Amino acid sequence: MFTKTGVVCFFLFSFIHLCAQRDTLSIKCELLKPQCNWDYGAGARFSFLDFEEMNRALSNAGLPELESPVPCVALAARSSLIWRELQLEAALEFTSGSSQRDALNNRQSVVFRDYGIRTRAMLDVFPQNRFSKVFPFAGLGLSYQAVRTKSGLINNNVPGSPVQETFEQRFTLAPLVCELGLSLEQGISVRNKDVFVGLRGGYAFRFINNNWIENGQTEVANLPRPAASAPFVAMMLRIKTAPACDPKSRLLKQLGK
């Protein structure tokens, strides 16, 4: 009788011990496993592009100059695809700039567009701090830039003004872009989400670019490009799912039993 009871107790305690070891091993694997939480954001950015040489060429051609800085709208998605200290961000950006409005009175206009795709590697300096974040980042991307000039526009503000022929030119460029910068973010908890407001700044460097292409056909070598580097500032708003229970805390709790 006592022998059977002892054998049953032995197997019962062995089973409980194996279950505890399995739970601890599971938490350890979860701790080492990459964190794959996605979050999404949107924001506004100002790029201080240097149009000095380009504006000189436009002025010599009798066209108005472009203004800087130029505003940008950005949409981004971010995930800690490696470990939570290193995050990857992918972004779509649309930048739009134009000549001064009073140039329309002279029936002339110049419009600048930049359509960009960016990928950034962001290092979380304080991963243990949930809401105050500092992210140094480096990025690489591709831009599609276009400059469109028009002359002989119709002035609708003057009654009876003669209709003039419009002469339009379009120049395109596709450079690679590298970014270096710093993002400061502060968040709050809203229900089951973490909402962050971020301010970032840095430098963008353009390299490996071709000459302007006129109307998609002819290469134009004598039209200057914007300066190869330009500072930028941006403000971002992003939303992410609130983190689940920290695996490290659960591991320490399990080992303390």
Backbone as a ProteinNet text record, in pm:
[ID]
protein_1_A
[PRIMARY]
MFTKTGVVCFFLFSFIHLCAQRDTLSIKCELLKPQCNWDYGAGARFSFLDFEEMNRALSNAGLPELESPVPCVALAARSSLIWRELQLEAALEFTSGSSQRDALNNRQSVVFRDYGIRTRAMLDVFPQNRFSKVFPFAGLGLSYQAVRTKSGLINNNVPGSPVQETFEQRFTLAPLVCELGLSLEQGISVRNKDVFVGLRGGYAFRFINNNWIENGQTEVANLPRPAASAPFVAMMLRIKTAPACDPKSRLLKQLGK
[TERTIARY]
83.5	0	86.6	183	270.3	362.4	401	488.2	416.2	289.5	212.3	192	162.8	143.9	271.9	385.3	513.6	544.5	514.9	539.7	451.8	323.9	232.2	278.6	319.4	367.7	494	582.7	707.1	677.7	590.1	555.9	481.1	399.3	324.7	418.1	512.5	608.3	700.7	737.2	821.4	749	618.6	539.8	529.1	504.5	495.5	628	738.7	870.9	900.3	863.5	885	800	678	591.7	650.8	705.9	767.9	889.5	970.1	1086.4	1043.5	935	886	839.4	769	724.5	843.1	946.6	1065.6	1136.7	1149.1	1213.8	1135	1000.8	916.1	936.2	946.3	966.7	1104.4	1206.1	1341	1343	1275.6	1269.2	1196.5	1090.1	1016.1	1102.5	1190.6	1278.3	1379.6	1429.2	1529.5	1467.1	1337.4	1268.8	1256	1269.6	1250.7	1112.8	1106.5	979.6	925	804.4	750.6	620.5	624.5	507.7	511.5	401.8	393.6	326.9	372.2	299	303.6	212.1	192.9	190.2	232.2	238.3	222	204.4	194.7	253.2	296.1	356.1	383.4	439.9	477.3	626.4	686.8	831.5	863.6	968.8	1017.1	1162.4	1188.5	1324.2	1378.6	1496.4	1557.6	1649	1586.3	1662	1725.8	1847.1	1920.1	1896.6	1813	1780.6	1861.6	1970	2038.4	2081.3	2153.1	2200.2	2083.9	1985.5	1869.3	1791	1775	1703.1	1776.6	1908.4	1985.1	1956.9	1949.9	1919.6	1776.3	1682.5	1543.7	1531.3	1602.1	1597.3	1654.9	1763.4	1823.1	1729.6	1641.3	1544.3	1416.6	1413.9	1296.8	1183.9	1215.3	1113.7	1129.3	1022.5	1031	1112	1159.5	1243.9	1160.9	1216.2	1153.4	1184.4	1090.6	1108.7	1148	1225.2	1265.8	1244.7	1203.2	1190.1	1063.3	1062.7	946.7	879.1	745.5	673.9	661.4	645.3	636	532.7	457.1	364.4	419.2	422.3	482.7	387.2	386.8	316.5	419.4	416.2	521.9	465.5	535	507.4	638.6	634.1	756.4	737.9	844.1	839.5	976.6	978.2	1103.4	1125.7	1167.5	1179.1	1299.6	1396.6	1513.4	1492.9	1545	1513.4	1460.6	1402.1	1327.2	1416	1549.1	1637.1	1656.4	1641.4	1660.7	1528.6	1482.3	1354.6	1375.7	1292	1295.4	1169.4	1187.4	1075.1	1074.3	958.9	938.7	841.6	871.4	790.5	770.3	653.7	622.5	612.6	680	683.9	652.3	577.6	542.7	579.2	670.7	718.3	671.4	623.8	571.3	619.8	676	719.4	683.3	678.1	639.4	702.8	687.9	735.7	638.8	676.6	592.6	460.3	354.9	221.8	210.9	284.8	271	327.1	401.3	451.4	338.1	223.6	110.5	58.1	78.7	34.1	112.5	234	316.1	300.3	198.2	168.9	287.9	349.3	461	448.4	496.1	497.1	603.6	656.1	750.5	705.1	694.8	647.9	751.9	781.9	876.8	803.2	823.5	763.8	872.9	858	951	869.2	869.8	801.5	908.5	904.4	1013.3	968.5	1054.6	1041.2	1163.9	1142.6	1253.5	1245.2	1362.4	1375.4	1478	1440.5	1529.1	1552.2	1677.4	1712.2	1724.1	1644.4	1634.9	1675.1	1769.4	1819	1749.5	1682	1613.8	1716.8	1755.1	1859.6	1812.3	1684.6	1629.4	1513.3	1541.8	1433.4	1347.4	1401.8	1324.6	1223.7	1243.5	1152	1039.3	918.9	807.4	764.8	766.1	704.7	803.1	921.1	1020.3	1125.5	1133.7	1217.9	1316.2	1436.8	1540	1587.9	1574	1609.5	1710.4	1840.2	1929.1	1893.5	1897.8	1858.8	1943.1	1949.4	2013.3	1918.2	1905.3	1808.4	1862.3	1795.9	1830.5	1700.7	1699.3	1576	1597.2	1487.7	1485.7	1384.7	1422.7	1333.6	1306.5	1188.7	1154.4	1116.8	1205	1185.8	1143.4	1056.5	1007.2	997.2	1040.9	1026.1	944.6	836.6	750.9	745.3	774.1	770.4	659.5	590.6	485.7	502.8	480.3	480	363.8	315.5	200.4	70	60.2	-64.5	-172.8	-295.9	-408.7	-434.1	-442.8	-471.1	-621.6	-686	-831.9	-877.8	-786	-823.7	-848	-803.7	-819.7	-926.6	-1045.1	-1151	-1105.8	-1139.1	-1108	-963.4	-882.9	-741.8	-732.1	-641.3	-629.3	-576.8	-624.8	-578.9	-443.3	-344.6	-210.6	-176.9	-86.7	-42.5	44.7	20.5	95.9	210.9	330.9	449.1	491.2	493.7	522	640.3	726.2	837.9	836.4	875.8	880.9	1016.6	1084.1	1215.3	1206.3	1263.3	1256.9	1396.9	1407.5	1535.5	1506.6	1595.3	1572.5	1700.2	1727.5	1848.1	1824.2	1932.6	1930.1	1956.2	1896	1905.1	1946.3	2040.8	2082.3	2046.9	1999.3	1959.5	2031.8	2067.7	2119.2	2045.3	1994.9	1919	1891.7	1811.5	1774.9	1626.4	1555.7	1412.8	1388.6	1320.4	1282.2	1131.4	1086.2	944.4	895.1	775.2	711	571.8	537.2	409.6	322.6	196	99.5	16.6	-44.9	-129.5	-274.3	-335.6	-476.1	-546.4	-619.1	-684.4	-577.9	-590.2	-492.1	-389.6	-370	-273.4	-173.9	-54.8	43.7	52.4	29.7	31.9	156.3	237.6	363	360.1	414.3	440.7	591.9	644.4	788.8	835.8	952.6	1020.6	1154.6	1181.3	1307	1373.8	1502.4	1580.4	1701.7	1760.5	1877.6	1918.8	2001.2	2051.2	2019.1	1982.9	1961.2	2067.8	2128	2234.5	2190.3	2197.3	2160.3	2286.6	2282.5	2399.2	2352.2	2444.6	2416.9	2291.2	2297.3	2181.3	2218.8	2120.1	2140.7	2114.1	2130.5	2093.4	1941.5	1893.7	1750.8	1710.8	1591.2	1534.4	1416.6	1422.2	1316.1	1205.3	1083.1	963.1	979.5	1058.9	1075.9	1158	1228.7	1300.2	1444.6	1464.7	1595.6	1667.9	1795	1875.3	1927	1913.3	1956	2068.8	2190	2306.7	2333	2281	2314.9	2213.8	2112.5	2017.7	2065.8	2098.4	2149.6	2046.6	2097.9	2013.5	2015.2	1918.8	1928.6	2058.3	2105.5	2230.3	2224.8	2343	2349.1	2306.5	2313.4	2273.3	2177.7	2088.1	1989.9	1943.9	1936.3	1880.6	1728.7	1671.9	1526.4	1482.9	1359.8	1294.4	1156	1106.9	978.2	909	777.7	697.3	612.8	615.2	545.2	446.9	337.4	240.3	226.4	253.5	242.5	164.3	101	16.8	62.1	80.5	119.8	37.6	28	-42.2	38.3	-29.1	40	110.1	232.3	307.9	240.3	255.5	204.9	298.5	271.3	355.5	498.2	592.7	733.3	783.2	839.3	889.7	998.3	1081.4	1189.1	1132.9	1027.8	966.2	902	837	775.7	879.6	997.2	1104.3	1157.1	1180.8	1229.3	1127.3	999.7	894.5	889.2	908.3	904.6	1023.1	1142.1	1261.1	1254.9	1176.5	1167.6	1075.3	1000.5	907.2	984.1
-120.9	0	125.3	129.1	247	254.3	138.8	137.1	196.9	158.3	213.3	363.7	405.2	549.3	625.8	570.7	636.9	648.4	539.7	542.2	646.1	653	751.8	893.3	919.2	1053.3	1089.8	990.3	1016.2	1059.6	983.8	1020	1153.1	1181.3	1307.2	1426.2	1418.5	1528.2	1540.9	1428.8	1433.3	1503.5	1474.5	1537.7	1688.3	1730.8	1874.2	1943.2	1876.9	1936.2	1951.2	1850.4	1858.7	1968.4	1985.9	2093.2	2229.7	2245.5	2373.1	2400.6	2295.7	2313.8	2350.6	2288.2	2319.4	2463.9	2514.2	2653.5	2748	2716.1	2801.3	2803.2	2685.5	2677.9	2755.6	2747.6	2821.1	2971.4	3020.1	3163.1	3205.2	3118.9	3150.6	3162.2	3070.2	3077.2	3203.2	3240.6	3362.7	3485.6	3480.7	3593.9	3614.7	3502.7	3511.4	3529.6	3507.2	3515.4	3660.3	3688.2	3824.9	3879	4006.5	4072.8	4131.3	4094.1	4132.8	4210.9	4317.8	4402.9	4517.2	4534.5	4641.5	4763.8	4880.9	5003.2	5093.9	5189.7	5271.4	5418.8	5501.9	5643.9	5729.6	5857.6	5957.6	6086.9	6173.1	6296.6	6395.4	6506.6	6614.2	6640.3	6678.2	6698.2	6818.7	6890.5	7003.2	6976.7	6976.7	6957.2	7091	7126.3	7254.1	7233.5	7203.7	7179.1	7307.9	7295.2	7410.1	7417.1	7512.7	7530.4	7643.3	7685.8	7806.4	7795.7	7688.1	7674.6	7653.5	7575.1	7553	7682.2	7760.6	7887.3	7985.1	7980.1	8067.3	8032.5	7901.4	7858.7	7895	7879.6	7917.3	8066.9	8145.6	8291	8333.5	8269.6	8302.8	8268.2	8169.3	8131.4	8214	8313	8398.1	8335	8234.2	8164.4	8197.5	8186.7	8216.8	8110.4	8147.3	8058.6	7973.1	7856	7768.3	7816	7791.5	7832.1	7712.4	7739.4	7638	7694.3	7612.3	7466	7420.5	7293.3	7235.7	7136.9	7140.6	7051	6910.2	6815	6674.6	6606.5	6513.8	6429.2	6286.7	6220.9	6087.9	5990	5865.9	5753.7	5645.5	5587.6	5494.5	5375.3	5261.6	5141.9	5096.5	5055.1	5018.8	4885.1	4805.2	4676.8	4642.6	4576.9	4527.5	4386.7	4378.3	4249.8	4170	4231.9	4160	4139.1	4227.6	4230.8	4368.7	4381.5	4503.6	4627	4611.2	4728	4784.3	4701.9	4744.3	4733.7	4846.4	4848.9	4894.3	4843.6	4880	4957.4	5066.4	5151.5	5166.6	5147.9	5170.7	5286.5	5376.3	5497.5	5533.5	5591	5654.4	5804.5	5884.1	6028.4	6102.4	6210.5	6296	6439.4	6496.8	6633.3	6721	6840.7	6930.9	7072.6	7134.6	7273.5	7347.3	7479.5	7557.6	7695.5	7767.9	7905.5	7996.3	8121.6	8215.8	8236.9	8260.7	8275.1	8395.8	8502.1	8621.1	8599.3	8486.8	8458.1	8422.1	8379.2	8345.7	8467.6	8586.1	8707.5	8730.4	8675.5	8687.1	8565.3	8483.8	8365.2	8268.9	8246.9	8153.9	8075.2	7952	7872.9	7764.4	7727.1	7616.1	7530.8	7400.9	7308.7	7198.9	7168.1	7061.2	6951.4	6826	6711.2	6608	6541.5	6434.8	6321.3	6205.4	6086.4	5990.3	5957.6	5881	5755.5	5653.8	5532.1	5524.2	5506.8	5505.2	5380.8	5327.3	5222.1	5268	5263.9	5314.2	5206.7	5196.3	5113.5	5206.4	5178.8	5267.5	5191.7	5246.6	5183.7	5244.4	5160.7	5204.8	5214.8	5337.7	5358.9	5317.3	5336.6	5302.7	5204.4	5076.6	4980.5	4951.8	4971.5	4943.6	5053.8	5170.9	5282.4	5273.1	5254.1	5228.4	5350.9	5468.2	5584.6	5691.8	5699.7	5799.4	5729	5765.9	5694.1	5787.7	5736.2	5804.4	5706	5744.5	5656.9	5724.7	5696.2	5731.5	5640.9	5694.8	5611.8	5642.5	5542.6	5555.2	5495.7	5562.1	5517.1	5519.2	5444.2	5438	5435.5	5504.5	5509.1	5553.7	5556.4	5597.2	5708.9	5810.6	5923.4	5933.5	5982.3	6019.3	6166.4	6251	6395.6	6448.5	6547.3	6606.7	6757.8	6829.3	6974.6	7006.5	7080.8	7116.7	7267.9	7317.7	7462.2	7492.4	7603.8	7650.1	7798.7	7838.7	7980.9	8006.7	8132.6	8166.3	8118.6	8115.3	8075.1	8180.4	8138.2	8229.5	8298.8	8429.6	8505.4	8525.3	8441.2	8448.6	8566.4	8633.4	8745.1	8873.9	8876.5	8996.7	8968.9	9032.9	9008.3	9050.2	8965.5	8997.3	8979.4	8917	8896.8	8794.4	8813.5	8721.4	8585.2	8482.1	8346.2	8326.8	8288.9	8269.9	8121.5	8086.5	7948	7911.8	7795.6	7749.9	7660.9	7693.3	7612.4	7542.4	7410	7332	7238.7	7229.5	7135.7	7056.6	6931.7	6845.2	6775.2	6786.5	6724.8	6626.9	6507.8	6405.9	6356.9	6305.1	6261.7	6151	6050.1	5938.3	5908.3	5983.5	5959.7	5861.8	5800.8	5727.8	5825.6	5799.8	5892.7	5816.2	5872.5	5819.4	5921.3	5873.7	5962	5923.8	6024.6	6006.8	6104.8	6057.3	6149	6093.6	6167.7	6133.5	6161.6	6066.4	6080.8	6075.8	6177.6	6184	6165.5	6067.3	6033.4	6020.8	6070	6061	6003	5903.7	5836.9	5836	5803.9	5785.1	5661.5	5604.4	5487.8	5532	5484.9	5513.9	5380.4	5336.1	5204.8	5096.8	5018.7	4913.3	4952.9	5083.7	5134.2	5227.7	5235.3	5335.7	5438.1	5564	5672.1	5756.8	5773.9	5847.2	5970.8	6079.4	6199.4	6215.1	6228.4	6232.1	6353.1	6400	6508	6453.6	6464.5	6411.8	6511.9	6497.6	6583.4	6508.7	6559.5	6492.6	6551.5	6475.3	6515.7	6407.3	6448.4	6357	6383.9	6277.2	6288.3	6216.5	6287.1	6228.8	6183.7	6063.1	6012.3	5917.5	5882.3	5794.6	5841.9	5962.8	6014.1	6043.8	6042.4	6069	6216.2	6255.1	6390.6	6399.7	6522.7	6543.6	6487.8	6429	6379.7	6469.3	6530.8	6622.6	6546.4	6561.7	6500.9	6350.5	6285.1	6140.7	6091.1	6181.2	6137.3	6186.9	6316.8	6376.7	6406.9	6365.1	6394.3	6537.8	6609.2	6749.1	6757.6	6783.8	6784.1	6920.7	7027.5	7162.2	7218.9	7141.8	7188.9	7143.5	7236.5	7198.4	7120.7	7037.9	6962.5	7031.2	6998.2	7048.9	7002.4	7075	7039.4	6895.4	6830.1	6687.2	6654.8	6750.7	6725.7	6834.8	6796.1	6892.4	6849.5	6942.7	6909.7	6899	6829.5	6817.4	6808.2	6850.8	6833.7	6775.3	6694.9	6629.1	6606.5	6595.8	6558.2	6437.9	6334.3	6210.3	6175.8	6114.6	6058.9	5910.8	5823.4	5680.3	5610.1	5500.4	5423.1	5277.8	5218.4	5078.1	5008	4876.5	4796.9	4793.4	4808.5	4805.9	4671.8	4671.3	4546.3	4449.6	4320.5	4217	4204.1	4108.4	4087.9	4059.8	4126	4114.8	3973	3901.7	3766.3	3760.1	3863.3	3863.1	3866.2	3946.1	3952.3	3819.4	3756.9	3627	3519.7	3528.5	3432.6	3447.2	3571.3	3593.5	3546.7	3569.6	3525.4	3373.6	3307.6	3162.1	3102.5	3161.3	3110.7	3135.1	3235.5	3267	3175.2	3092.7	3002.2	2891.9
0	0	0	98.8	105.4	-16.1	-69.1	-188	-308.3	-329.4	-441.5	-426.4	-303	-279.1	-307.7	-267.1	-292.5	-440.4	-514.9	-660	-728.1	-688.9	-747.6	-717.3	-593.6	-556.1	-632.8	-651.5	-724.9	-868.1	-936.8	-1074.4	-1081.6	-980	-979.1	-964.8	-871	-853.5	-974.4	-1035.6	-1156	-1269.7	-1282.3	-1388.3	-1367.1	-1241.2	-1210.4	-1238	-1201.9	-1224.4	-1373.1	-1453	-1597.6	-1659.9	-1612.3	-1664	-1633.2	-1512	-1475.3	-1561.8	-1588.5	-1675.1	-1816.5	-1864.8	-1998.8	-2008	-1905	-1903.6	-1903.8	-1823.5	-1818.4	-1952.5	-2017.1	-2147.7	-2251.3	-2243.8	-2337.9	-2324.2	-2199.2	-2176.9	-2225.8	-2204.6	-2252.5	-2404.4	-2472.5	-2618.9	-2664.1	-2593.6	-2627	-2605.2	-2502.1	-2473	-2583.9	-2642	-2747.8	-2885.2	-2895.9	-3024.4	-3069.6	-3201.2	-3249.7	-3215	-3182.8	-3154.1	-3284.6	-3322.9	-3453.2	-3437.5	-3364.3	-3345	-3445.2	-3517.9	-3616.1	-3554.6	-3597.6	-3566.5	-3688	-3692.9	-3812	-3774	-3868.6	-3838.3	-3962.1	-3937.6	-4043.4	-3989.3	-4081	-4033.3	-4144.1	-4103.6	-4195.5	-4182.2	-4292.6	-4295.6	-4383.1	-4344.6	-4424.2	-4462.1	-4592	-4643.5	-4691.9	-4641.9	-4678.3	-4798.9	-4912.1	-5034.5	-5084.8	-5132.1	-5185	-5335.9	-5377.4	-5518.9	-5583.2	-5521.1	-5567.5	-5713.3	-5748.7	-5887.2	-5983	-5940.4	-6025.6	-6045.8	-5940.1	-5952.3	-6042.7	-6039.4	-6128.1	-6273.9	-6303.3	-6439.8	-6478.3	-6384.6	-6413.1	-6437.2	-6356.3	-6372.5	-6506.8	-6548.4	-6678.6	-6794	-6769.1	-6872	-6863.6	-6771.8	-6758.5	-6680.4	-6597.7	-6518.9	-6371	-6293.5	-6149.8	-6075.4	-5956.7	-5877.9	-5782.4	-5746.7	-5648.5	-5507.8	-5416.9	-5278.4	-5191.9	-5087.6	-4991	-4850.4	-4749.1	-4754.4	-4825	-4863.9	-4930.4	-4835.3	-4825.7	-4733.7	-4789.9	-4699	-4736.7	-4647.6	-4704.3	-4629.1	-4631.2	-4514	-4504	-4437.5	-4486.7	-4425.5	-4397.2	-4276.3	-4237.9	-4162.4	-4173.5	-4094.1	-4033	-3906.6	-3834.8	-3765.3	-3762.4	-3693.9	-3638.5	-3521.4	-3465.4	-3519.1	-3644.7	-3711.7	-3663.3	-3601.5	-3550.6	-3400.6	-3318.4	-3176.5	-3144.3	-3026.8	-2999.6	-2993.7	-2972.2	-2972.7	-3113.2	-3215.3	-3353.9	-3427.8	-3482.3	-3552.2	-3696.1	-3783.2	-3924.7	-3959.4	-4032.4	-4071.9	-4223	-4282.3	-4425.2	-4441.7	-4535.3	-4548.6	-4695	-4722.1	-4850.1	-4825.8	-4909.1	-4887.4	-5016.9	-5001.8	-5115.8	-5081.4	-5158.3	-5137.3	-5252.1	-5219	-5320.7	-5295.2	-5396.8	-5388.8	-5516	-5508.5	-5625.7	-5619.9	-5730.1	-5735.3	-5660.6	-5644	-5572.3	-5645.6	-5567	-5625.6	-5718.8	-5687.1	-5771.4	-5910.8	-5931	-6065.1	-6160.3	-6105.4	-6191.7	-6265.8	-6207	-6275.3	-6403.3	-6409.2	-6529.8	-6620.4	-6590.2	-6670.9	-6675.1	-6560.7	-6550.5	-6420.7	-6421.9	-6299.2	-6309.2	-6192.2	-6180.8	-6062.7	-6084.1	-5980.4	-5961.5	-5834.5	-5800.6	-5724.6	-5765.4	-5697.9	-5668	-5552.2	-5513.9	-5453.3	-5519.4	-5469.4	-5417.8	-5288.9	-5229.7	-5157.5	-5160.8	-5080.6	-4991.5	-4860.2	-4765.4	-4676.4	-4642.6	-4542.2	-4440.2	-4311.4	-4206.2	-4100.2	-4054.9	-3939.5	-3819	-3714.3	-3598.9	-3472.7	-3396.9	-3274.9	-3153.6	-3075.7	-2953.7	-2841.4	-2805.1	-2705.3	-2566.1	-2536.5	-2404.6	-2421.1	-2451	-2476.3	-2353.9	-2232.6	-2112	-2080.1	-2139.9	-2117.9	-2220.7	-2173.3	-2264.1	-2342.9	-2281.6	-2345.3	-2391.2	-2335.5	-2378.4	-2462.6	-2590.7	-2684.7	-2754.3	-2776.8	-2854.7	-2960.9	-3088.1	-3198.9	-3292.3	-3283.2	-3393.9	-3512.7	-3634	-3747.5	-3869.8	-3957	-4087.8	-4190.1	-4303.9	-4402.2	-4543.5	-4628.2	-4769.9	-4848.7	-4961.8	-5038.5	-5181.6	-5254.2	-5394.6	-5412.1	-5487.6	-5515.8	-5665.2	-5695.9	-5833.3	-5830	-5882.8	-5877.5	-6014.4	-6011.3	-6135.4	-6119.8	-6221.6	-6229.5	-6354.9	-6338	-6450.8	-6462.8	-6579.1	-6604.1	-6704.9	-6680.3	-6771.1	-6795.3	-6917.3	-6952.1	-7046.6	-7045	-7128.1	-7068.7	-6935.3	-6871.5	-6892.3	-6888.4	-6902.8	-6769.8	-6770.6	-6649	-6638.9	-6557.7	-6545.4	-6461	-6391.8	-6305.3	-6384.6	-6508.8	-6591.7	-6697.4	-6686.2	-6785.3	-6925.1	-7022	-7160.1	-7198	-7112.1	-7145.9	-7257.6	-7350.8	-7463.8	-7418.9	-7485.7	-7457.7	-7524.6	-7446.4	-7498.8	-7504.9	-7592.1	-7604.1	-7484.5	-7428.1	-7311.9	-7357.1	-7307	-7336.5	-7207.9	-7211.2	-7090.3	-7113	-7011.1	-7011.7	-6881.1	-6890.7	-6772.5	-6768	-6653.6	-6634.4	-6517.2	-6533.7	-6428.9	-6392.9	-6270.4	-6214.3	-6113.4	-6103	-6010	-5931.7	-5824.1	-5744.4	-5629.8	-5581.4	-5455.4	-5341.7	-5226.3	-5113.5	-4987.6	-4913.5	-4783.9	-4676	-4560.7	-4450.8	-4321.9	-4244.1	-4108.5	-4018.9	-3904.8	-3820.8	-3682.8	-3608.2	-3470.9	-3452	-3390.3	-3363.8	-3213.7	-3160.8	-3019.8	-3011.4	-2932.6	-2929.1	-2785.4	-2762.9	-2631.6	-2650.8	-2568.8	-2587.3	-2463.6	-2484.4	-2376.2	-2408.9	-2306.4	-2325.3	-2345.1	-2453.1	-2482.3	-2504.8	-2401.3	-2402.5	-2424.6	-2533.1	-2556.2	-2661.9	-2680.4	-2777	-2708.8	-2766.8	-2728	-2840.8	-2807.9	-2906.5	-2882.4	-2987.8	-2977.7	-3067.6	-3015.4	-3094.4	-3101.5	-3221.9	-3239.6	-3317	-3281.6	-3353.2	-3398.7	-3528.2	-3580.3	-3672.6	-3683.9	-3772.1	-3821.9	-3929.4	-3984	-4116.8	-4187.9	-4318.5	-4420.4	-4539.3	-4651.1	-4756.7	-4806.3	-4905.7	-5032.8	-5143.8	-5271.6	-5344.8	-5403.3	-5475.6	-5586.2	-5673.3	-5788.4	-5861.5	-5913.1	-5986.7	-6131	-6215.6	-6357.3	-6386.5	-6511.2	-6552.3	-6568.7	-6571.8	-6595.2	-6732.1	-6737.1	-6862.3	-6898.4	-7016.7	-7058.7	-7129.3	-7076.4	-7134.5	-7156.3	-7070.8	-7076.6	-7192.9	-7265.4	-7385.4	-7389.9	-7378.2	-7403.5	-7273.2	-7263.7	-7145.6	-7151.9	-7039.8	-7031.3	-6929	-6975.9	-6887.5	-6825.5	-6886.3	-6838.8	-6739.6	-6699.9	-6599.3	-6461.9	-6373.2	-6240.1	-6159.7	-6068.7	-5976.3	-5839.9	-5752	-5614.5	-5550.2	-5448.8	-5382.1	-5332.1	-5327.6	-5296	-5153.4	-5061.9	-4923.3	-4877.2	-4786.8	-4736.5	-4597.9	-4502.7	-4371	-4378.2	-4281.5	-4274.4	-4128.7	-4103.7	-3973.8	-4001.1	-3907.4	-3928.5	-3795.3	-3801.6	-3685.7	-3724.8	-3640.2	-3669.9	-3558.4	-3596	-3502.3	-3535.9	-3439.2	-3466.2	-3355.8	-3393.3	-3302.9	-3307	-3190.3	-3182.9	-3075.9	-3088.3	-2988.6	-2859.6	-2747.4	-2618.7	-2600.6	-2545.7	-2532.4	-2436.8	-2466.4	-2376.8	-2257.6	-2170	-2051.7	-2094.1	-2034.3	-2069.1	-2042.7	-2142.9	-2121.4	-2014.7	-2006	-1907.5	-1765.9	-1745.2	-1612.6	-1576.8	-1673.4	-1647.2	-1618.3	-1684.8	-1658.4	-1516.4	-1473	-1336.9	-1233.6	-1263.5	-1172.7	-1164.9	-1281.1	-1284.9	-1209.3	-1225.8	-1157.6	-1007.9	-966.3	-824.5	-748.2	-819.9	-750.8	-677.9
[MASK]
+++++++++++++++++++++++++++++++++++++++++++++++++++++++++++++++++++++++++++++++++++++++++++++++++++++++++++++++++++++++++++++++++++++++++++++++++++++++++++++++++++++++++++++++++++++++++++++++++++++++++++++++++++++++++++++++++++++++++++++++++++++++++++++++++

